[in-house]
Amino acid sequence: MEKRNKDKQWKCGSFYTVAFLILKGFDLIGVEPSSNPKRSVFILKDSPERKELLQSFNFAPENSPSCLVDFRRAVTVIRDLKQKLYQEK
């Protein structure tokens, strides 16, 4: 699920996609429940680079420089996102 609106926000239900975008510099605005009680929707501040980054995330070859991130930082981002998920429930 993804949604963009006029307030320059982008909504996505994919946990790892959101983690990747945060690692690439996007700001998490919040987390809201979705229509499925077992899922949540993440709200990010949108940016023109989002489309290109998502293209790389989904389709770039393995070890592509555009997809490489600092793993220690990724662990922190994933832990923080999970913490926010549990706070919302």
Backbone as a chain_set.jsonl record, in Angstrom:
{"seq": "MEKRNKDKQWKCGSFYTVAFLILKGFDLIGVEPSSNPKRSVFILKDSPERKELLQSFNFAPENSPSCLVDFRRAVTVIRDLKQKLYQEK", "coords": {"N": [[0.846, -1.185, 0.0], [0.587, 2.139, -0.868], [0.588, 5.653, -0.627], [0.305, 8.99, -1.663], [0.055, 12.399, -0.809], [-1.155, 15.818, -0.974], [0.154, 17.136, 1.074], [2.779, 16.516, 1.052], [3.393, 14.058, 2.097], [4.019, 10.594, 2.397], [2.606, 7.422, 2.352], [3.031, 4.111, 3.474], [2.833, 0.58, 3.721], [4.805, -1.282, 3.89], [7.204, -2.649, 5.827], [10.083, -3.045, 5.552], [10.65, -1.558, 3.275], [10.097, 1.004, 4.184], [12.005, 1.147, 6.234], [14.349, 1.108, 4.67], [14.061, 3.541, 3.24], [14.178, 5.378, 5.352], [16.795, 4.936, 6.16], [18.008, 6.049, 3.991], [17.621, 8.692, 4.408], [15.025, 9.736, 4.717], [12.327, 11.131, 6.645], [10.472, 9.837, 9.321], [7.147, 10.415, 9.958], [4.959, 9.416, 11.305], [2.988, 6.627, 12.589], [0.188, 4.779, 11.683], [-2.873, 2.953, 12.241], [-3.961, 0.358, 9.983], [-6.551, -0.817, 7.716], [-6.485, -3.488, 8.159], [-6.239, -5.14, 11.135], [-3.868, -6.327, 11.962], [-1.826, -5.005, 10.795], [0.081, -2.013, 10.055], [0.361, 1.405, 8.939], [2.938, 3.328, 7.692], [3.984, 6.695, 7.857], [5.731, 8.893, 5.941], [7.821, 11.755, 5.39], [7.626, 13.048, 2.249], [9.664, 12.99, -0.749], [11.272, 14.096, -3.774], [13.171, 12.228, -4.56], [12.245, 9.764, -3.866], [10.935, 7.971, -5.73], [13.041, 7.119, -7.428], [14.767, 5.922, -5.551], [13.117, 3.84, -4.62], [12.874, 2.37, -6.956], [15.506, 1.477, -7.235], [15.719, -0.012, -4.831], [13.87, -2.06, -5.264], [14.612, -3.203, -7.747], [17.346, -3.076, -8.405], [20.538, -4.594, -9.146], [22.093, -7.177, -7.108], [24.215, -6.047, -4.49], [24.369, -3.464, -5.455], [25.533, -0.14, -5.434], [23.632, 1.833, -4.876], [21.889, 0.687, -3.138], [23.198, -0.103, -0.89], [23.712, 0.033, 2.621], [24.615, 1.167, 5.933], [24.955, -1.407, 8.074], [24.848, -1.539, 10.898], [23.512, 0.802, 11.513], [21.138, 0.214, 10.227], [20.127, -1.822, 11.858], [19.506, -0.33, 14.128], [17.536, 1.422, 13.099], [15.533, -0.425, 12.353], [14.936, -1.548, 14.858], [13.945, 0.761, 16.158], [11.689, 1.315, 14.547], [10.116, -0.966, 15.045], [9.644, -0.583, 17.734], [8.013, 1.708, 17.631], [5.816, 0.602, 16.31], [4.819, -1.189, 18.246], [4.076, 0.608, 20.201], [1.882, 1.794, 19.053], [-0.116, -0.091, 19.169]], "CA": [[0.0, 0.0, 0.0], [1.299, 3.405, -0.845], [-0.283, 6.792, -0.895], [0.956, 10.284, -1.595], [-0.953, 13.452, -0.804], [-0.679, 17.178, -1.23], [0.941, 17.618, 2.209], [4.127, 15.984, 0.879], [3.544, 12.871, 2.922], [3.909, 9.355, 1.648], [2.208, 6.345, 3.252], [3.452, 2.798, 2.988], [2.644, -0.488, 4.684], [5.92, -2.225, 3.81], [8.158, -2.363, 6.896], [11.472, -2.944, 5.098], [10.739, -0.429, 2.348], [10.166, 2.199, 5.024], [13.326, 1.139, 6.885], [15.325, 1.5, 3.654], [13.938, 4.973, 2.961], [14.702, 6.106, 6.517], [18.259, 4.835, 6.066], [18.434, 6.933, 2.901], [17.442, 10.08, 4.796], [13.632, 10.165, 4.853], [11.872, 11.318, 8.022], [9.223, 9.2, 9.709], [6.224, 11.359, 10.585], [4.131, 8.69, 12.251], [2.475, 5.302, 12.277], [-1.254, 4.731, 11.933], [-3.432, 1.62, 11.963], [-4.549, 0.164, 8.651], [-7.844, -1.5, 7.778], [-6.173, -4.808, 8.699], [-5.769, -4.889, 12.507], [-2.524, -6.879, 12.176], [-0.851, -4.215, 10.026], [0.102, -0.567, 10.277], [0.815, 2.214, 7.809], [3.962, 4.296, 8.072], [3.861, 7.972, 7.155], [7.041, 9.513, 5.765], [7.892, 13.019, 4.663], [7.941, 12.656, 0.875], [10.778, 13.664, -1.421], [11.338, 13.729, -5.19], [14.091, 11.1, -4.743], [11.601, 8.511, -3.449], [10.694, 7.056, -6.852], [14.318, 6.551, -7.861], [15.243, 5.025, -4.492], [12.285, 2.635, -4.629], [13.265, 1.623, -8.152], [16.748, 0.787, -6.873], [15.44, -0.986, -3.772], [13.123, -3.194, -5.806], [15.077, -3.807, -8.996], [18.79, -2.983, -8.642], [21.237, -5.866, -8.94], [22.691, -7.402, -5.796], [25.398, -5.236, -4.16], [24.338, -2.18, -6.136], [25.87, 0.932, -4.494], [22.46, 2.628, -4.505], [21.12, -0.028, -2.117], [24.028, -0.441, 0.261], [23.506, 0.859, 3.811], [25.377, 0.783, 7.113], [24.133, -2.415, 8.741], [24.632, -1.175, 12.309], [22.459, 1.815, 11.508], [19.915, -0.484, 9.841], [19.629, -2.5, 13.057], [18.906, 0.706, 14.976], [16.299, 1.889, 12.452], [14.55, -1.507, 12.459], [14.53, -1.615, 16.265], [13.108, 1.936, 16.432], [10.399, 1.141, 13.865], [9.353, -1.969, 15.788], [9.207, 0.055, 18.976], [6.882, 2.564, 17.29], [4.686, -0.278, 16.011], [4.264, -1.718, 19.482], [3.465, 1.723, 20.917], [0.614, 2.122, 18.397], [-1.13, -1.152, 19.357]], "C": [[0.881, 1.234, 0.0], [0.349, 4.516, -1.21], [0.525, 8.068, -0.744], [-0.138, 11.336, -1.59], [-0.313, 14.822, -0.944], [0.173, 17.748, -0.099], [2.38, 17.104, 2.168], [4.412, 14.859, 1.874], [3.377, 11.66, 2.025], [3.61, 8.247, 2.641], [2.554, 5.006, 2.622], [3.256, 1.764, 4.088], [3.78, -1.495, 4.708], [7.032, -1.834, 4.79], [9.578, -2.131, 6.366], [11.673, -1.857, 4.05], [10.893, 0.867, 3.136], [11.526, 2.275, 5.726], [14.401, 1.601, 5.903], [15.266, 3.008, 3.394], [14.433, 5.818, 4.139], [16.223, 6.079, 6.499], [18.821, 5.74, 4.975], [18.086, 8.396, 3.175], [16.016, 10.579, 4.923], [13.263, 10.253, 6.33], [10.549, 10.607, 8.234], [8.376, 10.226, 10.438], [5.375, 10.644, 11.63], [3.752, 7.315, 11.754], [0.992, 5.329, 12.601], [-1.769, 3.33, 11.624], [-3.974, 1.552, 10.535], [-5.903, -0.519, 8.815], [-7.683, -2.928, 8.296], [-5.596, -4.607, 10.098], [-4.371, -5.435, 12.802], [-1.444, -6.083, 11.46], [-0.953, -2.75, 10.396], [0.582, 0.108, 9.007], [1.8, 3.239, 8.349], [3.784, 5.556, 7.236], [5.237, 8.617, 7.143], [6.887, 10.881, 5.123], [8.382, 12.669, 3.262], [9.067, 13.505, 0.302], [10.778, 13.243, -2.885], [12.241, 12.52, -5.456], [13.433, 9.75, -4.461], [11.442, 7.521, -4.597], [11.976, 6.36, -7.299], [14.868, 5.56, -6.824], [14.425, 3.734, -4.458], [12.594, 1.758, -5.845], [14.536, 0.821, -7.868], [16.491, -0.317, -5.857], [14.786, -2.24, -4.345], [13.802, -3.919, -6.962], [16.583, -3.735, -9.254], [19.444, -4.346, -8.434], [21.826, -5.95, -7.53], [23.991, -6.61, -5.657], [25.474, -3.922, -4.934], [24.65, -1.077, -5.119], [24.66, 1.742, -4.042], [21.635, 1.964, -3.396], [21.92, -0.338, -0.854], [23.797, 0.554, 1.398], [24.42, 0.351, 4.922], [24.511, -0.175, 7.932], [23.877, -2.08, 10.211], [23.522, -0.14, 12.424], [21.117, 1.176, 11.138], [19.304, -1.202, 11.044], [18.921, -1.499, 13.96], [17.578, 1.179, 14.398], [15.202, 0.83, 12.582], [14.043, -1.619, 13.891], [13.6, -0.451, 16.615], [11.731, 1.826, 15.783], [9.522, 0.124, 14.602], [8.824, -1.388, 17.094], [7.989, 0.948, 18.72], [5.627, 1.741, 16.965], [4.02, -0.76, 17.289], [3.614, -0.626, 20.322], [2.071, 2.016, 20.371], [-0.476, 1.098, 18.707], [-1.63, -1.195, 20.761]], "O": [[1.817, 1.341, 0.793], [-0.575, 4.336, -2.003], [1.325, 8.209, 0.181], [-1.146, 11.192, -2.282], [0.908, 14.956, -1.021], [0.853, 18.755, -0.298], [3.116, 17.244, 3.144], [5.513, 14.734, 2.409], [2.674, 11.71, 1.015], [4.283, 8.137, 3.665], [2.395, 4.795, 1.42], [3.492, 2.052, 5.262], [3.729, -2.464, 5.466], [7.71, -0.823, 4.606], [10.205, -1.125, 6.7], [12.763, -1.293, 3.95], [11.715, 1.719, 2.797], [12.128, 3.347, 5.803], [15.268, 2.398, 6.262], [16.301, 3.672, 3.335], [15.044, 6.866, 3.932], [16.868, 7.086, 6.791], [19.982, 6.146, 5.035], [18.232, 9.246, 2.296], [15.814, 11.758, 5.215], [13.821, 9.538, 7.161], [9.619, 10.749, 7.439], [8.82, 10.834, 11.411], [5.104, 11.186, 12.702], [4.133, 6.893, 10.662], [0.58, 5.83, 13.647], [-1.166, 2.604, 10.834], [-4.389, 2.559, 9.962], [-6.344, -0.768, 9.937], [-8.635, -3.513, 8.814], [-4.557, -3.962, 10.238], [-3.754, -5.042, 13.793], [-0.27, -6.448, 11.511], [-1.944, -2.305, 10.974], [1.138, -0.534, 8.115], [1.529, 3.927, 9.334], [3.469, 5.484, 6.048], [5.834, 8.858, 8.192], [5.926, 11.128, 4.394], [9.441, 12.06, 3.109], [9.376, 14.586, 0.803], [10.329, 12.143, -3.208], [12.086, 11.855, -6.48], [14.0, 8.706, -4.783], [11.783, 6.347, -4.448], [11.986, 5.15, -7.522], [15.37, 4.494, -7.179], [14.986, 2.651, -4.286], [12.571, 0.531, -5.749], [14.631, -0.356, -8.214], [16.992, -1.431, -6.008], [15.121, -3.355, -3.946], [13.596, -5.119, -7.144], [17.051, -4.293, -10.246], [18.965, -5.156, -7.641], [22.028, -4.938, -6.858], [24.772, -6.518, -6.604], [26.55, -3.335, -5.05], [24.074, -1.083, -4.031], [24.661, 2.283, -2.937], [20.782, 2.608, -2.786], [21.356, -0.791, 0.142], [23.7, 1.76, 1.171], [24.933, -0.766, 4.853], [23.452, 0.211, 8.425], [22.779, -2.324, 10.71], [22.693, -0.206, 13.331], [20.079, 1.558, 11.678], [18.085, -1.186, 11.219], [17.853, -1.793, 14.497], [16.6, 1.321, 15.131], [14.058, 1.164, 12.891], [12.841, -1.771, 14.11], [12.588, -0.645, 17.287], [10.724, 2.196, 16.387], [8.32, 0.337, 14.759], [7.698, -1.669, 17.502], [7.04, 0.944, 19.505], [4.513, 2.139, 17.306], [2.794, -0.74, 17.4], [2.688, -0.908, 21.083], [1.182, 2.431, 21.114], [-1.657, 1.395, 18.524], [-2.48, -2.023, 21.088]]}, "num_chains": 1, "name": "protein.A"}
